[in-house]
Amino acid sequence: MQRILSFQLTHHVGESVRIAGWVHRRRLLKSVAFLIVRDAAGLSQVVVTDPAVRAAVESLPEETVVEVTGTVVANATAPAGVELAEPTVRPLGPPAVPPPFDLYRPALTATLPTQLDHAPTALRHPTRSAALRISAAAVAGFRAALDARQFVEIHTPKVVASSTESGANVFALDWFGRPAYLAQSPQFYKQLMVGVFERVYEVGPVFRAEPHDTVRHLAQYTSLDVELGFVADHRDVMAVLRETLAGMLAEVAARAGGAVATLGLTLPEVPAEIPAVHFTEALKIAGAPADEPDLAPAHERALGEWALREHGSVFLFVTGYPMAKRPFYTHPDPARPAHSNGFDLLFRGMELVTGGQRLHRHEDYLAALAARGEPVEPYAGYVDAFRHGMPPHGGFAIGLERFVARLTGAANVREVTAFPRDLHRLTP
């Protein structure tokens, strides 16, 4: 008899079936016992009246892995309206050692550090696994949206020879006796691959050795990177980002509807045109000084409230960031050279995406590096490619964990990360 999953039980009323999973909970009443079995798809209720089977169930602690054979019976009060009657219960392993928290309760009551210390079992809780299902669906939607627009998925090195992208905030390692570094971003490589495929994307880890200890930062996170050629300016990039976000949310609804329901979420709408404000205007809206070089988290929150109030949108583009706060490869605004053709996308009052138009002429790179007092040599392999013809291009990067945290309302990005790596945590 082939094993079926919990969600399939409704199609087998009156039939004998076999299920398997973890003992989620046991309810031992005077005349009857209920065994709740959890599998990857959800919960199944098993009704036990036979004394011998009841004795076996009593000896099985929560999280013990079992196989159950029984007859599917309709019962409106059971999960999904069905349950298994006249069961045979067989352990598939030794009795489990119960974790230091109850997984059958609606919410995990353990502190987040305790959950993270015991991540392999904490992630079994329906609310924790739901967030990861949403994450997986979001990535599937990211890929599908870009595949439909003739983008090619690429895979770039995560170990690099020089720490050129953002200075000292890199993890150093030994590479056969030579110094090497974990990549902070696929930025340079995805730009170079525009010269091959015109439109590229990557899903992969990035590493930031920044001593942040906040609810929004990780030392390793998953970056959803995009780069496209033959753009007029950053607005073409923003348009692709809008379509990508819409595709991600549509796939979350399609693939992870159960997870969305488990968390009680209402997925946001992506406006046909996401509202946008220039950086200088954003400072005024946020009540920040006119000479502020960047937006602080409090400014982002104020802008998020403004976008929701004035435009009914949880998304807001901020364009035209000062060139001084953007990487050297950023294209300046031809009309306002002190400002960039770069943007951030705020999602519910927090920066989610950074992007913009890049320089594409070799001489512009030489000039940009010289203006910042940077030598060309560390960037030679990157900059040299622009001697051989590169189109106007731009791109963006979405932090996956931050996206899921904002989507689910998680207070801490670690709540939606399976095994987070940060300033203090390197295990499990």
Solvent accessible surface area in square Angstrom, and as a share of the most:
residue,aa,sasa,rsa
1,M,132,0.59
2,Q,156,0.69
3,R,96,0.35
4,I,21,0.10
5,L,53,0.26
6,S,6,0.04
7,F,122,0.51
8,Q,59,0.26
9,L,3,0.01
10,T,60,0.35
11,H,140,0.62
12,H,50,0.22
13,V,77,0.44
14,G,58,0.56
15,E,85,0.38
16,S,62,0.40
17,V,6,0.04
18,R,66,0.24
19,I,2,0.01
20,A,10,0.08
21,G,4,0.04
22,W,82,0.29
23,V,0,0.00
24,H,11,0.05
25,R,98,0.36
26,R,59,0.22
27,R,99,0.36
28,L,77,0.38
29,L,82,0.41
30,K,201,0.85
31,S,95,0.61
32,V,27,0.16
33,A,0,0.00
34,F,33,0.14
35,L,0,0.00
36,I,17,0.09
37,V,3,0.02
38,R,17,0.06
39,D,11,0.06
40,A,69,0.53
41,A,46,0.35
42,G,28,0.27
43,L,64,0.32
44,S,4,0.03
45,Q,16,0.07
46,V,0,0.00
47,V,25,0.14
48,V,1,0.00
49,T,94,0.54
50,D,68,0.35
51,P,107,0.68
52,A,74,0.57
53,V,26,0.15
54,R,53,0.19
55,A,61,0.47
56,A,40,0.31
57,V,0,0.00
58,E,79,0.36
59,S,72,0.47
60,L,7,0.03
61,P,32,0.20
62,E,37,0.17
63,E,8,0.04
64,T,1,0.00
65,V,55,0.31
66,V,0,0.00
67,E,24,0.11
68,V,0,0.00
69,T,41,0.24
70,G,4,0.04
71,T,44,0.26
72,V,1,0.01
73,V,60,0.35
74,A,69,0.53
75,N,44,0.22
76,A,102,0.79
77,T,124,0.72
78,A,8,0.06
79,P,46,0.29
80,A,76,0.59
81,G,24,0.23
82,V,7,0.04
83,E,17,0.08
84,L,0,0.00
85,A,25,0.19
86,E,151,0.68
87,P,11,0.07
88,T,88,0.51
89,V,17,0.10
90,R,126,0.46
91,P,59,0.37
92,L,83,0.41
93,G,31,0.30
94,P,114,0.71
95,P,83,0.52
96,A,26,0.20
97,V,135,0.77
98,P,78,0.49
99,P,23,0.15
100,P,82,0.51
101,F,15,0.06
102,D,56,0.29
103,L,6,0.03
104,Y,55,0.21
105,R,110,0.40
106,P,126,0.79
107,A,61,0.47
108,L,24,0.12
109,T,113,0.66
110,A,21,0.16
111,T,89,0.52
112,L,39,0.20
113,P,79,0.49
114,T,43,0.25
115,Q,18,0.08
116,L,7,0.04
117,D,80,0.41
118,H,75,0.34
119,A,0,0.00
120,P,77,0.49
121,T,32,0.19
122,A,0,0.00
123,L,23,0.12
124,R,80,0.29
125,H,1,0.01
126,P,45,0.29
127,T,41,0.24
128,R,16,0.06
129,S,37,0.24
130,A,4,0.03
131,A,5,0.04
132,L,51,0.26
133,R,123,0.45
134,I,0,0.00
135,S,16,0.10
136,A,66,0.51
137,A,3,0.02
138,A,0,0.00
139,V,20,0.11
140,A,20,0.15
141,G,1,0.01
142,F,0,0.00
143,R,81,0.29
144,A,52,0.41
145,A,8,0.06
146,L,0,0.00
147,D,78,0.41
148,A,71,0.55
149,R,74,0.27
150,Q,138,0.61
151,F,10,0.04
152,V,56,0.32
153,E,51,0.23
154,I,11,0.06
155,H,146,0.65
156,T,16,0.09
157,P,62,0.39
158,K,46,0.20
159,V,49,0.28
160,V,31,0.18
161,A,89,0.69
162,S,43,0.28
163,S,38,0.24
164,T,22,0.13
165,E,43,0.19
166,S,54,0.35
167,G,45,0.43
168,A,93,0.72
169,N,56,0.29
170,V,23,0.13
171,F,74,0.31
172,A,77,0.60
173,L,59,0.29
174,D,108,0.56
175,W,107,0.37
176,F,171,0.71
177,G,63,0.61
178,R,152,0.56
179,P,99,0.62
180,A,5,0.04
181,Y,46,0.17
182,L,41,0.21
183,A,4,0.03
184,Q,7,0.03
185,S,24,0.15
186,P,4,0.03
187,Q,11,0.05
188,F,28,0.12
189,Y,76,0.29
190,K,2,0.01
191,Q,0,0.00
192,L,44,0.22
193,M,53,0.24
194,V,2,0.01
195,G,47,0.45
196,V,94,0.54
197,F,86,0.36
198,E,88,0.39
199,R,74,0.27
200,V,0,0.00
201,Y,4,0.02
202,E,6,0.03
203,V,28,0.16
204,G,10,0.10
205,P,48,0.30
206,V,3,0.01
207,F,29,0.12
208,R,63,0.23
209,A,29,0.23
210,E,50,0.22
211,P,102,0.64
212,H,74,0.33
213,D,92,0.48
214,T,55,0.32
215,V,78,0.45
216,R,38,0.14
217,H,50,0.22
218,L,16,0.08
219,A,15,0.12
220,Q,69,0.31
221,Y,51,0.19
222,T,33,0.19
223,S,6,0.04
224,L,0,0.00
225,D,4,0.02
226,V,0,0.00
227,E,0,0.00
228,L,4,0.02
229,G,6,0.06
230,F,138,0.57
231,V,9,0.05
232,A,84,0.65
233,D,19,0.10
234,H,23,0.10
235,R,157,0.57
236,D,56,0.29
237,V,0,0.00
238,M,18,0.08
239,A,58,0.45
240,V,16,0.09
241,L,0,0.00
242,R,46,0.17
243,E,61,0.27
244,T,0,0.00
245,L,0,0.00
246,A,29,0.22
247,G,21,0.20
248,M,0,0.00
249,L,11,0.05
250,A,61,0.47
251,E,39,0.17
252,V,0,0.00
253,A,55,0.43
254,A,83,0.64
255,R,163,0.60
256,A,4,0.03
257,G,36,0.35
258,G,55,0.53
259,A,7,0.05
260,V,17,0.10
261,A,76,0.59
262,T,69,0.40
263,L,49,0.24
264,G,65,0.63
265,L,35,0.18
266,T,122,0.71
267,L,40,0.20
268,P,20,0.12
269,E,151,0.68
270,V,17,0.10
271,P,36,0.23
272,A,98,0.76
273,E,149,0.67
274,I,8,0.04
275,P,18,0.11
276,A,55,0.43
277,V,16,0.09
278,H,43,0.19
279,F,3,0.01
280,T,45,0.26
281,E,75,0.34
282,A,0,0.00
283,L,4,0.02
284,K,148,0.63
285,I,44,0.23
286,A,19,0.14
287,G,68,0.65
288,A,13,0.10
289,P,78,0.49
290,A,101,0.78
291,D,125,0.65
292,E,52,0.23
293,P,69,0.43
294,D,57,0.30
295,L,16,0.08
296,A,40,0.31
297,P,66,0.42
298,A,55,0.43
299,H,28,0.13
300,E,9,0.04
301,R,133,0.49
302,A,33,0.26
303,L,0,0.00
304,G,13,0.12
305,E,111,0.50
306,W,45,0.16
307,A,0,0.00
308,L,99,0.49
309,R,162,0.59
310,E,101,0.45
311,H,100,0.45
312,G,60,0.58
313,S,2,0.01
314,V,30,0.18
315,F,0,0.00
316,L,2,0.01
317,F,7,0.03
318,V,0,0.00
319,T,18,0.11
320,G,4,0.04
321,Y,3,0.01
322,P,23,0.15
323,M,37,0.16
324,A,90,0.70
325,K,99,0.42
326,R,22,0.08
327,P,51,0.32
328,F,16,0.07
329,Y,12,0.05
330,T,7,0.04
331,H,28,0.12
332,P,39,0.25
333,D,27,0.14
334,P,106,0.67
335,A,87,0.68
336,R,104,0.38
337,P,94,0.59
338,A,74,0.57
339,H,29,0.13
340,S,2,0.01
341,N,8,0.04
342,G,0,0.00
343,F,0,0.00
344,D,8,0.04
345,L,0,0.00
346,L,1,0.01
347,F,0,0.00
348,R,82,0.30
349,G,5,0.05
350,M,27,0.12
351,E,51,0.23
352,L,9,0.04
353,V,0,0.00
354,T,57,0.33
355,G,3,0.03
356,G,1,0.01
357,Q,9,0.04
358,R,16,0.06
359,L,11,0.05
360,H,23,0.10
361,R,116,0.42
362,H,42,0.19
363,E,106,0.47
364,D,44,0.23
365,Y,0,0.00
366,L,66,0.33
367,A,62,0.48
368,A,20,0.16
369,L,0,0.00
370,A,75,0.58
371,A,91,0.71
372,R,102,0.37
373,G,69,0.66
374,E,70,0.32
375,P,81,0.51
376,V,61,0.35
377,E,136,0.61
378,P,62,0.39
379,Y,12,0.05
380,A,38,0.30
381,G,66,0.64
382,Y,10,0.04
383,V,2,0.01
384,D,57,0.30
385,A,28,0.22
386,F,8,0.03
387,R,142,0.52
388,H,133,0.59
389,G,59,0.56
390,M,21,0.10
391,P,19,0.12
392,P,44,0.27
393,H,0,0.00
394,G,0,0.00
395,G,0,0.00
396,F,1,0.00
397,A,34,0.26
398,I,1,0.00
399,G,14,0.13
400,L,12,0.06
401,E,19,0.08
402,R,40,0.15
403,F,0,0.00
404,V,1,0.00
405,A,6,0.05
406,R,55,0.20
407,L,5,0.03
408,T,23,0.13
409,G,62,0.59
410,A,18,0.14
411,A,82,0.63
412,N,25,0.13
413,V,6,0.03
414,R,16,0.06
415,E,56,0.25
416,V,7,0.04
417,T,15,0.09
418,A,30,0.23
419,F,91,0.38
420,P,3,0.02
421,R,55,0.20
422,D,21,0.11
423,L,91,0.45
424,H,138,0.62
425,R,44,0.16
426,L,142,0.71
427,T,94,0.54
428,P,59,0.37
